């Protein structure tokens, strides 16, 4: 009996013995290539098989081994004809078997097939049903994915930035890392397994990392920020982190790319230090220029009057009346005071830098101290056609203070107020009892200070107006001395100002009393020393 006769006999036996008419319909109409095998050879195949393998007729495939149509070497060194025997043997033993097989088409292209072998009982014969499905497109897509994954993995691990992948929970909270690249492990000193056991919070994007910015990342899909990550050895490494949220296999994932910005931070730090040093050098240059100007002006006036008097004396021309002589004397004294004031300020600056400024604390009525020094300059201020008011909500408030330094503070603030307040303006000094502290305010209706200058007016050598066209001269150290004197009393000083409306300096002093001190209230009269201090402090106003 030839193979054709065997095939016909086989199909008849199926229809008669096991009622497989439905199987025959499925066999013929299946889009997959279907074969019936006996002793590893083809007894029957369907139209899909003829089309798939390019058979010319029904008889051209009979008796062939389907896996011998295009032998291909396998990864284990065996060709497909060797492998098919193993697969058929497994199917006969287990009843079925599934594997993949590669067929080379006539044009040299690969045809990737998924093969299903099923053992069919038929009398005592060993019959195999083979179904072959074309999975070429699936394999090509799979190969493309694998190739892309290899390229991505290579790029991922060779990147010069630390890369982290973390999954988001349903509540939008980052869970533990699901992937990390080699650079991150090397940079931070952790093993891959150690990092994959952490969350962003535990790794310390610690303190200000991804877990704090998740809401913005979820809402905006992207976020860039700077933070520190602590390495395994404890080093604090600055990173710039860009985080992006996207869908990966139906899950929300955060991709975080962290760039080490240590060099940039180092450059920023030293650029800032350089700029600060440059600015300070410019301030010192300006200060020296101001000091030279401050010294030269009174010295020139003093020298000029001395030369005038010498000239008149040499020529026996000293016939000035008393009024002219008093005017010359006043100029000499006032400019001497200006020099003394400048020297005092320079000495105080030196003492402050050396830590030699000491307080001579005594229990005193701060209300009297401030009121007396305010009233003592009333005559000077009124000569400038500026009003002066003093107000207090308490008549007596005993605190431990150095009355001489408090006087210097108030005199400096009042002289500044006079400098920058025009005729017809007003200066108001108030004291308020706040229980644990005393508030002293010196307010004027002068020209005011720019808002961007308020933060620097207490800094040494700083001035709200740096030009020589300002109405009153100054070295730029007066307010820095005032602040220092307030601070050594344990207090604070602040300023509020508005251009064209004036300024208000507010001093807050703590209420502390010396236990063993016997309080002696300051007298109402102004001593000669007080007058001289006032003359010195106001010397650059009356020229």
C-alpha positions as CSV (number, residue, x, y, z in Angstrom):
1,X,0.0,0.0,0.0
2,X,1.4,3.4,-1.0
3,X,1.3,6.5,1.3
4,X,-1.7,8.0,-0.6
5,X,-3.7,4.9,0.0
6,X,-2.6,4.9,3.6
7,X,-3.8,8.5,4.0
8,X,-7.3,7.8,2.6
9,X,-7.6,4.7,4.7
10,X,-6.6,6.8,7.8
11,X,-9.3,9.4,7.2
12,X,-12.0,6.9,6.7
13,X,-11.0,5.1,9.9
14,X,-11.2,8.4,11.8
15,X,-14.7,9.1,10.5
16,X,-16.0,5.6,11.2
17,X,-14.2,4.7,14.4
18,X,-14.2,7.9,16.5
19,X,-16.7,10.1,14.7
20,X,-14.3,13.0,13.9
21,X,-16.2,14.7,11.1
22,X,-16.0,17.9,13.1
23,X,-12.3,17.5,13.4
24,X,-12.0,17.0,9.6
25,X,-13.9,20.3,9.1
26,X,-11.6,22.0,11.6
27,X,-8.6,20.4,10.0
28,X,-9.4,21.6,6.5
29,X,-10.6,25.1,7.5
30,X,-7.9,26.0,10.0
31,X,-5.7,29.0,9.2
32,X,-2.8,27.2,10.8
33,X,-0.8,24.5,8.9
34,X,-2.1,21.1,10.0
35,X,-0.4,17.8,9.6
36,X,-1.2,14.1,10.4
37,X,2.0,12.2,11.1
38,X,2.8,8.5,11.5
39,X,6.3,7.3,12.1
40,X,7.3,10.9,11.9
41,X,6.2,11.2,8.3
42,X,3.3,13.1,6.7
43,X,0.1,11.3,6.0
44,X,-2.1,14.3,5.5
45,X,-2.0,18.1,5.6
46,X,-4.5,20.9,5.0
47,X,-4.6,23.7,2.5
48,X,-3.0,26.2,4.9
49,X,0.0,23.8,5.1
50,X,0.2,23.6,1.3
51,X,0.2,27.4,1.1
52,X,2.6,27.9,4.0
53,X,5.3,25.5,2.8
54,X,4.7,26.0,-1.0
55,X,3.8,22.4,-1.8
56,X,2.9,22.0,-5.6
57,X,0.3,19.2,-5.1
58,X,-1.4,17.0,-2.6
59,X,1.0,14.2,-3.3
60,X,4.2,16.2,-3.1
61,X,4.3,16.2,0.7
62,X,3.3,12.6,1.4
63,X,6.0,10.5,3.1
64,X,8.1,13.6,3.9
65,X,9.3,14.5,7.4
66,X,7.9,18.0,7.9
67,X,10.9,19.1,10.0
68,X,13.3,18.1,7.2
69,X,11.8,20.6,4.8
70,X,14.5,23.2,6.0
71,X,17.0,21.9,8.5
72,X,18.2,24.7,10.8
73,X,21.0,24.4,13.3
74,X,19.7,24.9,16.9
75,X,21.6,26.6,19.7
76,X,22.6,23.3,21.1
77,X,24.3,22.2,17.9
78,X,21.5,19.9,16.7
79,X,19.7,20.5,13.4
80,X,15.9,20.6,13.3
81,X,15.5,17.1,11.9
82,X,17.2,15.8,15.1
83,X,15.1,18.0,17.3
84,X,11.8,17.0,15.8
85,X,12.3,13.4,16.8
86,X,12.8,14.5,20.4
87,X,9.6,16.7,20.2
88,X,7.5,13.8,18.7
89,X,8.9,11.4,21.3
90,X,7.8,13.8,24.1
91,X,4.3,14.2,22.5
92,X,3.9,10.5,22.3
93,X,5.0,10.1,25.9
94,X,3.0,13.0,27.4
95,X,0.1,13.2,25.0
96,X,1.0,16.7,23.8
97,X,3.9,19.1,23.4
98,X,4.4,22.7,22.3
99,X,7.6,24.3,21.0
100,X,8.9,26.8,18.5
101,X,10.5,25.9,15.2
102,X,12.1,27.9,12.4
103,X,11.5,27.1,8.7
104,X,13.6,28.7,5.9
105,X,11.5,29.8,3.0
106,X,12.6,29.4,-0.6
107,X,13.6,33.1,-0.8
108,X,15.8,32.6,2.3
109,X,13.5,34.4,4.8
110,X,12.9,32.8,8.2
111,X,9.4,31.6,9.0
112,X,8.9,31.3,12.8
113,X,6.3,28.7,13.8
114,X,4.7,27.7,17.0
115,X,4.1,23.9,16.9
116,X,1.5,22.0,18.8
117,X,1.9,18.2,18.8
118,X,-1.0,16.0,20.0
119,X,-0.9,12.2,20.2
120,X,-4.2,10.7,18.8
121,X,-5.2,7.1,19.7
122,X,-6.1,5.1,16.6
123,X,-6.2,1.3,17.0
124,X,-2.6,0.4,17.9
125,X,-1.1,3.0,15.7
126,X,1.0,6.0,16.9
127,X,-0.6,9.0,15.2
128,X,0.4,12.6,15.8
129,X,-1.6,15.7,15.0
130,X,0.7,18.7,14.3
131,X,-0.5,22.3,14.2
132,X,1.9,25.0,13.1
133,X,1.1,28.7,13.6
134,X,3.0,31.5,11.9
135,X,4.4,33.6,14.7
136,X,6.9,35.5,12.5
137,X,5.5,39.0,13.2
138,X,5.4,38.2,16.9
139,X,9.0,37.0,16.9
140,X,10.1,40.1,15.0
141,X,8.3,42.3,17.5
142,X,9.8,40.3,20.3
143,X,13.3,40.5,18.8
144,X,12.8,44.2,18.3
145,X,11.8,44.6,22.0
146,X,14.7,42.5,23.1
147,X,17.1,44.5,21.0
148,X,15.6,47.8,22.2
149,X,15.8,46.6,25.8
150,X,19.5,45.7,25.3
151,X,20.2,49.1,23.9
152,X,18.2,50.7,26.7
153,X,19.9,48.6,29.3
154,X,23.3,49.6,27.9
155,X,22.3,53.3,27.8
156,X,20.7,53.0,31.3
157,X,23.8,51.5,32.9
158,X,26.4,53.5,31.0
159,X,24.7,56.9,31.7
160,X,26.8,59.4,33.7
161,X,23.8,60.3,35.8
162,X,22.1,58.3,38.6
163,X,18.8,56.8,37.3
164,X,16.0,55.5,39.5
165,X,12.7,53.9,38.7
166,X,10.1,53.7,41.4
167,X,6.5,52.5,41.3
168,X,3.6,54.6,42.5
169,X,0.9,53.2,44.8
170,X,-2.8,53.7,44.1
171,X,-2.7,56.5,46.6
172,X,0.0,58.3,44.5
173,X,2.9,57.6,47.0
174,X,6.2,56.3,45.7
175,X,6.9,52.7,46.6
176,X,10.3,51.0,46.7
177,X,12.6,51.4,43.7
178,X,12.1,48.8,41.0
179,X,15.3,49.6,39.1
180,X,18.5,51.6,39.5
181,X,21.5,51.9,37.2
182,X,25.2,51.1,37.8
183,X,26.3,54.7,38.1
184,X,23.9,55.3,41.0
185,X,25.2,52.3,42.9
186,X,28.8,53.3,42.3
187,X,28.2,57.0,43.2
188,X,26.3,56.2,46.4
189,X,28.3,53.2,47.5
190,X,25.2,50.9,47.8
191,X,24.7,47.6,46.1
192,X,21.8,47.3,43.6
193,X,20.0,45.0,46.0
194,X,20.3,47.5,48.9
195,X,18.9,50.4,46.8
196,X,16.0,48.2,45.4
197,X,15.1,47.6,49.1
198,X,14.6,51.3,49.7
199,X,12.1,54.0,48.9
200,X,13.1,57.5,47.8
201,X,12.4,58.7,51.4
202,X,14.7,56.0,52.9
203,X,17.5,56.7,50.3
204,X,17.1,60.4,51.2
205,X,16.1,62.1,48.4
206,X,16.1,62.3,52.3
207,X,14.7,65.5,53.5
208,X,13.5,67.3,50.4
209,X,13.3,64.6,47.8
210,X,10.8,63.0,45.4
211,X,8.4,62.0,48.2
212,X,7.9,65.7,49.0
213,X,7.3,66.6,45.4
214,X,5.1,63.7,44.3
215,X,1.9,65.8,44.2
216,X,3.5,68.3,41.8
217,X,5.0,65.5,39.7
218,X,1.5,63.8,39.5
219,X,-0.2,67.0,38.6
220,X,2.4,68.4,36.2
221,X,4.0,65.1,35.1
222,X,7.5,66.6,35.5
223,X,9.5,68.2,38.3
224,X,13.1,69.4,38.7
225,X,14.6,70.2,42.1
226,X,17.9,70.2,44.0
227,X,18.5,68.1,47.0
228,X,21.2,66.2,48.9
229,X,21.5,62.4,48.9
230,X,23.5,60.8,51.7
231,X,25.9,58.1,50.4
232,X,26.5,54.9,52.3
233,X,29.7,56.3,53.7
234,X,27.8,59.4,55.0
235,X,28.9,61.9,52.4
236,X,26.3,64.6,51.6
237,X,26.2,64.8,47.8
238,X,24.3,67.6,46.1
239,X,22.1,66.4,43.1
240,X,19.8,68.0,40.6
241,X,16.9,65.6,40.2
242,X,14.5,65.6,37.2
243,X,11.5,63.3,37.9
244,X,8.9,62.3,35.3
245,X,5.8,60.2,35.8
246,X,4.6,57.8,33.0
247,X,2.7,54.6,32.4
248,X,4.7,51.4,32.2
249,X,2.8,48.1,31.8
250,X,-0.4,49.6,33.1
251,X,1.4,51.0,36.2
252,X,2.4,54.6,37.1
253,X,6.1,54.8,37.4
254,X,8.4,57.7,38.4
255,X,11.7,58.0,36.5
256,X,14.2,60.1,38.4
257,X,17.5,61.2,36.8
258,X,19.9,62.6,39.4
259,X,22.9,64.6,38.3
260,X,25.8,65.2,40.7
261,X,26.2,69.0,40.9
262,X,29.1,69.0,43.4
263,X,31.4,70.9,40.9
264,X,28.7,73.4,40.1
265,X,28.0,74.0,43.8
266,X,31.7,74.4,44.4
267,X,31.9,76.9,41.6
268,X,28.8,78.7,42.8
269,X,30.2,78.9,46.4
270,X,33.5,80.3,45.4
271,X,32.0,82.6,42.8
272,X,29.7,83.9,45.6
273,X,32.7,84.3,47.9
274,X,34.7,86.1,45.2
275,X,31.8,88.4,44.5
276,X,31.3,89.1,48.2
277,X,35.1,89.8,48.6
278,X,34.9,92.1,45.5
279,X,31.9,93.9,46.8
280,X,33.5,94.3,50.3
281,X,36.7,95.6,48.6
282,X,34.6,98.1,46.7
283,X,32.9,99.1,50.0
284,X,36.2,99.6,51.7
285,X,37.4,101.7,48.8
286,X,34.3,103.8,49.0
287,X,34.7,104.0,52.8
288,X,38.3,105.2,52.5
289,X,37.1,107.7,50.0
290,X,34.4,108.9,52.3
291,X,36.7,109.0,55.3
292,X,39.2,111.1,53.3
293,X,36.4,113.5,52.3
294,X,35.2,113.6,55.9
295,X,38.7,114.4,57.2
296,X,39.6,116.8,54.5
297,X,36.5,119.1,54.8
298,X,36.9,120.0,58.5
299,X,40.7,120.1,58.3
300,X,40.5,122.6,55.4
301,X,38.1,124.8,57.3
302,X,40.2,124.7,60.5
303,X,43.4,125.3,58.5
304,X,41.8,128.2,56.5
305,X,40.7,130.0,59.6
306,X,44.1,129.5,61.3
307,X,45.9,130.8,58.2
308,X,43.5,133.8,58.2
309,X,44.2,134.6,61.8
310,X,48.0,134.2,61.3
311,X,47.9,136.5,58.3
312,X,46.0,139.2,60.3
313,X,48.3,138.7,63.2
314,X,51.4,139.1,61.1
315,X,50.1,142.3,59.6
316,X,48.6,143.6,62.9
317,X,45.2,143.5,61.3
318,X,43.3,141.7,64.1
319,X,40.6,144.3,64.4
320,X,37.7,141.9,64.1
321,X,34.8,142.7,66.3
322,X,33.6,140.1,68.8
323,X,30.9,138.8,66.5
324,X,33.3,137.9,63.8
325,X,35.7,136.3,66.2
326,X,32.9,134.2,67.8
327,X,31.9,133.0,64.3
328,X,35.5,131.9,63.5
329,X,35.7,130.2,66.9
330,X,32.4,128.4,66.3
331,X,33.7,127.0,63.0
332,X,36.9,125.8,64.6
333,X,35.1,124.1,67.4
334,X,32.4,122.6,65.3
335,X,34.9,121.0,62.8
336,X,37.0,119.9,65.7
337,X,33.9,118.1,67.0
338,X,33.4,116.5,63.5
339,X,36.9,115.1,63.6
340,X,36.4,113.9,67.2
341,X,33.1,112.2,66.1
342,X,34.8,110.5,63.2
343,X,37.7,109.3,65.4
344,X,35.4,108.1,68.1
345,X,33.4,106.1,65.5
346,X,36.6,104.6,64.1
347,X,37.8,103.7,67.6
348,X,34.4,102.1,68.4
349,X,34.6,100.0,65.2
350,X,38.0,98.8,66.2
351,X,36.8,97.9,69.7
352,X,33.8,96.1,68.3
353,X,36.0,94.0,66.0
354,X,38.3,93.2,68.9
355,X,35.4,92.5,71.3
356,X,36.4,95.2,73.7
357,X,33.1,97.1,73.9
358,X,31.9,96.7,77.4
359,X,28.7,97.8,79.1
360,X,28.7,99.9,82.3
361,X,25.3,98.6,83.4
362,X,23.2,100.3,86.1
363,X,19.6,100.2,87.0
364,X,18.1,103.3,85.4
365,X,14.8,104.8,84.4
366,X,15.0,104.3,80.6
367,X,12.2,106.8,80.2
368,X,14.3,109.6,81.8
369,X,17.4,108.7,79.9
370,X,15.6,108.9,76.5
371,X,13.5,111.9,77.4
372,X,16.4,114.0,78.7
373,X,18.7,113.4,75.7
374,X,15.7,114.1,73.4
375,X,14.9,117.4,75.1
376,X,18.5,118.4,75.2
377,X,18.7,118.5,71.4
378,X,15.3,120.3,71.0
379,X,17.1,123.7,70.5
380,X,19.4,122.3,67.8
381,X,16.5,120.7,66.0
382,X,14.2,123.7,66.2
383,X,16.9,125.9,64.7
384,X,16.4,123.7,61.5
385,X,12.6,124.6,61.6
386,X,11.8,120.9,62.4
387,X,9.3,120.0,65.1
388,X,10.3,117.6,67.9
389,X,7.9,115.6,70.1
390,X,8.4,113.1,72.9
391,X,5.7,110.8,74.1
392,X,5.6,107.9,76.5
393,X,2.9,105.6,77.9
394,X,4.8,105.0,81.2
395,X,6.6,107.5,83.5
396,X,9.0,105.1,85.0
397,X,10.6,101.9,83.6
398,X,13.7,100.6,85.4
399,X,16.0,98.5,83.4
400,X,19.7,97.6,83.5
401,X,21.4,99.7,80.8
402,X,24.5,101.8,80.0
403,X,23.0,105.3,79.9
404,X,26.0,106.7,78.0
405,X,25.6,104.2,75.2
406,X,21.8,104.6,75.2
407,X,22.5,108.4,74.7
408,X,24.8,107.6,71.8
409,X,22.1,105.5,70.2
410,X,19.4,108.1,70.5
411,X,21.7,111.0,69.4
412,X,22.8,109.1,66.3
413,X,19.2,108.3,65.3
414,X,18.1,111.9,66.0
415,X,21.0,113.4,64.0
416,X,20.1,111.1,61.1
417,X,16.5,112.2,61.3
418,X,17.5,115.8,61.2
419,X,19.8,115.2,58.2
420,X,17.1,113.8,56.1
421,X,14.1,115.8,57.2
422,X,13.3,119.1,55.5
423,X,12.1,122.3,57.1
424,X,8.6,122.1,58.4
425,X,9.0,118.4,59.0
426,X,8.6,116.6,62.4
427,X,10.5,114.1,64.5
428,X,8.7,112.0,67.1
429,X,10.3,110.0,69.9
430,X,8.1,107.5,71.7
431,X,8.5,105.0,74.5
432,X,6.1,102.0,75.0
433,X,6.1,99.6,77.9
434,X,5.6,96.1,76.5
435,X,6.0,94.2,79.8
436,X,9.1,92.0,79.1
437,X,10.6,94.7,76.8
438,X,10.7,98.4,76.2
439,X,10.0,99.8,72.7
440,X,11.8,103.0,71.7
441,X,10.7,104.6,68.4
442,X,12.4,107.5,66.5
443,X,10.2,108.5,63.6
444,X,10.6,111.3,61.1
445,X,8.7,112.8,58.2
446,X,11.8,113.0,56.0
447,X,12.8,111.7,52.5
448,X,12.5,108.0,53.4
449,X,14.6,105.1,52.3
450,X,14.2,102.8,49.2
451,X,12.8,99.4,50.1
452,X,15.7,97.6,48.5
453,X,18.1,99.6,50.8
454,X,16.4,98.7,54.1
455,X,18.2,95.4,54.3
456,X,21.7,97.0,54.1
457,X,21.6,100.3,56.0
458,X,22.9,98.6,59.2
459,X,25.8,97.0,57.4
460,X,29.2,98.6,57.9
461,X,30.3,101.1,55.3
462,X,26.8,101.0,53.7
463,X,24.7,104.1,52.9
464,X,21.3,104.5,51.4
465,X,22.8,107.2,49.1
466,X,26.4,106.5,47.9
467,X,26.8,109.7,45.9
468,X,28.6,112.9,47.0
469,X,25.5,114.8,46.1
470,X,23.6,113.6,49.1
471,X,22.3,116.3,51.4
472,X,24.5,115.4,54.4
473,X,27.9,113.7,54.5
474,X,28.7,110.5,56.5
475,X,31.1,107.7,56.8
476,X,28.5,104.9,56.6
477,X,29.4,103.4,60.0
478,X,27.0,105.3,62.3
479,X,24.0,102.9,62.0
480,X,26.3,99.8,62.2
481,X,27.6,101.2,65.6
482,X,24.0,101.9,66.7
483,X,23.0,98.3,65.9
484,X,26.0,96.9,67.7
485,X,25.3,99.0,70.9
486,X,21.6,97.8,70.8
487,X,22.7,94.2,70.4
488,X,25.1,94.2,73.4
489,X,22.1,95.4,75.4
490,X,20.4,92.2,74.3
491,X,18.0,94.2,72.1
492,X,17.1,94.5,68.4
493,X,16.7,97.4,66.0
494,X,14.6,97.5,62.9
495,X,13.4,100.1,60.4
496,X,10.3,100.9,58.5
497,X,10.3,103.5,55.7
498,X,8.5,104.8,52.7
499,X,10.0,107.2,50.1
500,X,8.6,110.7,50.6
501,X,6.9,109.8,53.9
502,X,9.7,109.3,56.3
503,X,11.4,106.6,58.3
504,X,10.9,104.9,61.7
505,X,13.6,103.2,63.7
506,X,12.3,100.8,66.4
507,X,14.5,99.6,69.2
508,X,13.4,96.8,71.5
509,X,15.3,96.4,74.8
510,X,14.7,93.5,77.3
511,X,13.5,94.5,80.7
512,X,16.3,93.2,83.0
513,X,17.3,94.6,86.5
514,X,20.5,94.1,88.4
515,X,19.8,92.6,91.8
516,X,22.5,94.5,93.8
517,X,22.2,97.8,92.0
518,X,20.9,100.8,93.8
519,X,19.0,102.9,91.3
520,X,19.9,106.6,91.1
521,X,17.6,108.4,88.7
522,X,19.2,110.6,86.0
523,X,18.8,114.3,86.8
524,X,16.8,116.6,84.6
525,X,19.6,118.9,83.9
526,X,22.0,118.5,81.0
527,X,25.6,118.4,82.1
528,X,28.5,119.9,80.3
529,X,29.6,116.5,79.1
530,X,26.1,115.9,77.6
531,X,26.3,119.2,75.7
532,X,29.7,118.3,74.3
533,X,28.5,114.9,73.2
534,X,25.5,116.5,71.5
535,X,27.8,119.0,69.8
536,X,30.0,116.1,68.6
537,X,27.1,114.0,67.4
538,X,25.4,116.9,65.6
539,X,28.7,118.4,64.3
540,X,28.1,117.4,60.6
541,X,24.7,119.1,60.6
542,X,25.7,122.7,61.5
543,X,28.4,123.7,59.0
